[in-house]
């Protein structure tokens, strides 16, 4: 039975059309028998999210320690798998786990001891695992899909959509007008839309404007159900998938695996969209090298960095953007300075990407960050006398 407080619809659209179902299926459909008040919708949506959190098998508040092994694939724009590998994870509590990634040419291990203390195995230049991409696309998406639910504060108004999609009855919830709460950050980076099965509150879909994560093939883990198959699509194109091949409670003999190796390398804290913003205390205009001028390079450059505990900046990878501008920007931002970033009152090393835009205009003393993308620009006003846009 669908939630009586929500707008409702029935959809038999193809896989990627769940985005339309969850976000706008009420348009053009029959209205619910009665029009509930917004406070009622808000309360019901919060209750559905709370049930989903409690039902989440891998990360539920009462989840028991577990061990999984999963095969994963990463796909290129043509839909061809350019990388395959195996993820193995041992988990005993939130922020207490170990992950092994094994691919054809590289392998590596991550450990988490606490919210602010993570480590990776020591590696040479020929064996560098892209932990950032694999954690985001594979491990976190598979085992902790509700990680951003903590951003849905009880005082934030929520909205919901209920109905049937491909024979499955779902309740989909999200924050209503999320730009009210984080006006300077793209809402998608903080508030995804979640779609839960009405029967058991299991999560089947996670959606943002451009990303759809699908969960299926559910199995029991203790008293909870968990999805053993996951597909990640961006702009309707499959970019990653994972299939769990081993699912079992964590053996007592494996507890020792969660202790980082003696030569493990500390990892910086990863800056999140919902974290307090980074505060620069010294930034400057980055000069444009002659080579970039000759090539007429323009556009944004994203430089991965670590902001140390003292606020100094260390470049932490290859910049993304025009080649000549990328190299010079990396040199430039390494001289920036920030206020020390604190977690739970303690200064920590923090990683992010500094985004510097070359647009031919004078530098206005503002830079961007990969973790906190700005909200989309408002649509331009229609020209005088133009016909209104179709809805």
C-alpha positions in Angstrom: 0.0 0.0 0.0 1.4 3.4 -1.0 1.7 6.2 1.5 -1.7 8.1 1.5 0.0 11.4 2.3 2.1 11.4 -0.9 1.4 12.2 -4.5 1.0 9.0 -6.3 1.4 7.5 -9.8 2.1 4.3 -11.6 5.0 3.9 -14.0 6.1 1.1 -16.3 9.0 3.1 -17.8 12.4 1.7 -18.5 15.2 1.5 -15.9 16.5 5.1 -16.2 13.0 6.6 -16.2 12.9 6.1 -12.4 14.3 9.6 -12.2 11.2 10.9 -13.8 9.0 8.7 -11.6 10.7 9.9 -8.4 10.9 13.5 -9.3 7.9 14.5 -11.4 5.6 11.5 -11.7 2.7 13.5 -10.2 2.6 15.8 -13.2 -0.3 14.9 -15.4 -1.5 12.1 -13.0 -4.6 12.0 -10.9 -4.2 13.7 -7.6 -4.5 11.8 -4.3 -8.0 11.6 -2.9 -7.3 14.3 -0.4 -4.8 17.1 -0.1 -2.8 16.6 3.1 -1.1 19.4 4.8 2.6 20.0 4.3 3.3 19.2 8.0 1.7 15.8 7.5 3.8 15.1 4.3 6.9 16.2 6.1 6.3 14.0 9.1 5.6 11.0 6.9 8.7 11.5 4.8 10.9 11.7 7.8 9.3 8.6 9.2 10.0 6.7 5.9 13.6 7.8 5.9 14.1 6.7 9.5 12.7 3.3 8.7 15.0 3.0 5.8 18.0 3.9 8.0 17.0 1.2 10.5 16.5 -1.4 7.7 19.8 -0.8 6.0 21.6 -4.1 6.4 25.2 -3.0 6.1 25.0 0.3 8.1 21.9 -0.1 10.3 22.3 1.1 13.9 22.1 -2.5 15.1 24.1 -4.0 12.2 26.4 -6.9 13.2 30.0 -7.1 11.9 30.2 -8.5 8.4 32.6 -9.6 5.6 31.9 -9.3 1.9 33.6 -10.0 -1.4 32.4 -8.3 -4.6 33.3 -8.2 -8.3 33.2 -4.7 -9.8 33.5 -3.1 -13.2 34.1 0.4 -14.4 32.9 1.4 -17.8 34.0 3.9 -20.5 31.7 6.2 -22.4 31.0 3.5 -25.0 29.8 1.1 -22.2 32.9 -1.1 -22.4 34.4 -2.2 -19.1 37.9 -0.7 -19.0 38.7 -2.0 -15.5 37.5 -4.9 -13.4 38.5 -5.9 -9.9 37.5 -7.4 -6.6 36.6 -5.5 -3.5 36.9 -7.3 -0.1 35.7 -5.6 3.0 35.7 -6.4 6.7 33.5 -4.2 8.9 33.0 -4.2 12.6 31.5 -0.8 13.3 31.0 2.6 11.6 34.4 4.0 10.7 36.1 0.6 11.7 36.8 -1.4 8.6 39.3 -2.7 6.1 39.0 -2.7 2.3 41.2 -4.6 -0.2 41.0 -3.6 -3.9 42.5 -6.1 -6.4 42.7 -5.3 -10.1 44.7 -6.7 -13.0 47.7 -4.4 -12.5 47.3 -2.8 -9.1 46.1 -3.7 -5.6 45.9 -1.9 -2.3 44.4 -1.8 1.1 42.6 0.9 3.1 41.9 0.9 6.9 39.5 3.1 8.8 40.1 3.5 12.6 37.8 6.4 13.3 36.0 9.3 11.6 39.2 11.2 11.1 41.8 8.4 11.0 42.2 6.4 7.8 45.2 4.7 6.3 46.3 3.1 3.1 48.9 0.5 2.2 52.3 1.8 1.2 52.7 1.6 -2.6 55.3 2.4 -5.3 54.6 4.5 -8.3 53.6 1.4 -10.4 50.9 0.3 -7.9 48.7 3.2 -7.1 45.1 2.4 -6.5 42.6 5.3 -7.2 41.0 5.0 -3.7 38.9 8.1 -4.2 37.2 6.8 -7.3 36.7 3.3 -6.0 35.4 4.4 -2.7 32.9 6.7 -4.3 31.8 4.5 -7.1 32.0 1.1 -5.6 32.6 0.6 -1.8 30.6 3.5 -0.3 27.8 3.3 -2.9 27.5 -0.5 -2.3 27.8 -0.7 1.5 26.8 2.7 2.8 24.3 4.2 0.3 22.6 6.2 3.1 25.7 7.9 4.3 24.2 11.3 3.4 21.0 10.7 5.3 22.6 12.3 8.3 22.2 15.6 6.4 18.4 15.3 6.5 18.0 17.1 9.8 14.7 16.7 11.7 14.0 20.5 11.3 14.4 20.3 7.5 11.1 20.1 5.6 10.8 16.9 3.5 8.6 15.9 0.5 7.7 12.6 -1.0 6.3 10.7 -4.0 4.7 7.3 -3.8 3.6 4.8 -6.4 4.5 1.8 -8.5 7.5 1.4 -10.7 7.9 -1.8 -12.7 5.6 -3.6 -10.3 7.5 -2.4 -7.2 5.7 -0.1 -4.8 8.0 2.6 -3.7 8.1 5.6 -1.4 10.6 8.3 -2.6 11.7 11.0 -0.2 13.8 14.1 -0.5 14.3 17.5 1.1 11.8 20.1 0.0 13.5 23.2 -1.5 16.9 22.1 -0.3 18.6 25.4 -1.4 17.2 27.0 1.7 19.5 25.1 3.9 22.8 25.2 1.9 22.3 28.1 -0.5 25.9 28.2 -1.6 26.3 24.5 -2.5 24.6 22.4 -5.2 21.8 20.5 -3.4 22.6 17.2 -5.2 25.9 17.0 -3.3 24.1 17.0 0.1 20.6 15.7 -0.4 20.1 12.8 -2.8 16.6 11.4 -3.3 16.0 8.0 -1.8 13.4 5.4 -3.0 12.4 2.7 -0.5 10.3 -0.5 -0.9 7.0 0.0 0.9 7.0 -3.5 2.3 10.4 -3.7 4.0 11.9 -0.2 3.7 14.9 -1.6 1.7 16.6 1.0 -0.5 16.1 0.4 -4.2 17.2 3.7 -5.8 19.4 6.7 -5.0 19.0 9.7 -7.4 20.5 13.0 -8.0 20.1 15.3 -11.1 22.6 13.3 -13.1 23.2 10.0 -11.2 21.0 7.0 -10.6 22.2 4.1 -8.4 20.1 1.0 -8.5 20.1 -1.8 -5.9 18.7 -5.3 -6.5 19.1 -9.0 -5.7 18.5 -8.7 -2.0 19.7 -11.3 0.5 19.6 -11.7 4.3 22.5 -10.5 6.5 21.5 -11.4 10.0 18.0 -9.9 10.5 18.4 -7.3 7.7 18.2 -7.5 3.9 21.1 -6.1 1.8 21.4 -5.5 -2.0 24.0 -7.8 -3.5 23.8 -6.1 -7.0 24.4 -2.4 -7.7 24.6 -0.3 -10.9 25.6 3.3 -11.2 24.5 5.4 -14.1 25.5 9.0 -14.9 23.4 10.9 -17.5 21.8 7.6 -18.4 25.1 5.8 -19.0 26.3 2.9 -16.9 29.7 3.9 -15.3 30.1 1.2 -12.6 28.6 -2.0 -11.3 29.2 -4.4 -8.5 28.0 -7.9 -7.6 28.6 -9.4 -4.1 29.8 -13.0 -4.3 30.4 -13.6 -0.6 28.2 -12.3 2.2 28.8 -13.5 5.8 29.2 -12.4 9.4 32.7 -11.3 10.4 34.6 -14.1 11.9 36.3 -13.6 15.3 39.6 -14.7 13.8 39.4 -11.8 11.2 39.1 -9.0 13.7 42.9 -8.5 13.7 42.7 -7.7 10.0 41.1 -4.3 10.9 44.4 -3.1 12.5 46.4 -1.0 10.0 49.8 -2.5 8.9 52.9 -1.1 10.6 54.0 0.7 7.4 50.5 2.0 6.5 50.3 5.6 5.3 47.9 8.0 7.0 45.2 9.5 4.7 43.8 13.0 5.1 40.2 13.7 6.1 38.1 14.0 2.9 36.2 17.3 2.9 32.4 16.8 2.5 29.7 18.9 1.0 28.0 19.3 4.3 31.2 20.2 6.2 32.0 23.8 7.2 33.6 25.6 4.3 37.3 25.9 3.9 38.5 29.4 4.8 41.3 30.9 2.8 43.6 33.4 4.5 46.0 34.0 1.6 45.1 33.5 -2.1 46.2 35.3 -5.2 45.7 35.6 -8.9 47.4 32.8 -10.8 49.5 34.0 -13.7 48.9 32.6 -17.2 52.0 31.1 -18.7 53.0 32.1 -22.3 52.4 28.5 -23.5 48.8 28.8 -22.3 48.4 32.1 -24.0 49.8 30.8 -27.3 47.3 27.9 -27.1 44.4 30.2 -26.0 43.7 27.9 -23.1 40.7 28.9 -20.9 38.3 27.3 -18.5 38.3 25.8 -15.0 41.3 23.9 -13.5 40.8 21.6 -10.6 43.9 20.8 -8.5 43.7 18.0 -5.9 45.3 19.3 -2.7 45.8 18.5 1.0 45.5 21.4 3.3 47.8 20.6 6.2 47.0 21.1 9.9 48.9 24.4 9.8 46.9 25.6 6.8 49.6 25.2 4.2 48.7 23.6 0.9 50.3 20.5 -0.7 49.3 19.4 -4.3 48.0 15.9 -4.1 47.7 14.7 -7.6 47.4 15.7 -11.3 45.3 18.8 -12.1 42.3 18.5 -14.3 41.9 21.0 -17.1 43.9 22.6 -19.9 47.4 21.2 -19.9 49.6 24.3 -19.6 47.1 26.0 -17.2 47.0 22.9 -15.1 50.7 22.8 -14.4 51.0 26.5 -13.6 47.9 26.5 -11.4 49.2 23.6 -9.4 52.4 25.7 -8.7 50.3 28.7 -7.9 47.8 27.2 -5.4 50.7 25.5 -3.5 51.4 28.9 -2.1 47.9 29.4 -0.8 47.1 29.4 2.9 44.0 28.4 4.8 42.7 28.5 8.4 43.4 25.1 10.0 40.4 22.8 9.3 39.0 21.2 12.5 37.0 18.0 13.1 35.6 17.5 16.6 37.7 20.4 17.7 41.1 19.0 16.4 43.0 20.4 13.4 43.4 17.7 10.7 44.9 17.4 7.3 42.0 17.7 4.8 41.8 16.8 1.1 39.8 18.6 -1.5 40.2 20.1 -5.0 40.8 23.8 -5.5 39.0 25.0 -8.6 40.4 28.1 -10.4 38.6 29.5 -13.4 40.4 31.2 -16.3 37.7 33.2 -18.1 39.6 36.2 -19.3 38.2 38.4 -16.5 40.2 40.0 -13.6 40.6 37.7 -10.6 38.0 38.6 -7.9 39.6 36.7 -5.0 37.2 33.8 -5.2 38.0 30.1 -5.8 35.9 27.0 -5.8 36.1 23.5 -4.2 35.4 20.1 -5.6 33.5 19.0 -2.5 31.2 22.0 -2.5 30.1 22.8 -6.1 28.0 25.9 -6.4 24.3 25.6 -7.1 23.3 25.7 -10.8 22.9 29.1 -12.3 19.3 30.3 -12.7 17.8 30.1 -16.1 18.1 33.3 -18.1 15.0 35.5 -18.2 13.0 35.1 -21.4 13.5 37.8 -24.0 10.7 40.5 -24.1 7.8 39.2 -26.1 9.0 35.6 -26.1 6.5 32.8 -25.7 6.6 31.2 -22.2 8.6 27.9 -22.0 6.5 24.7 -22.2 6.0 22.8 -18.9 
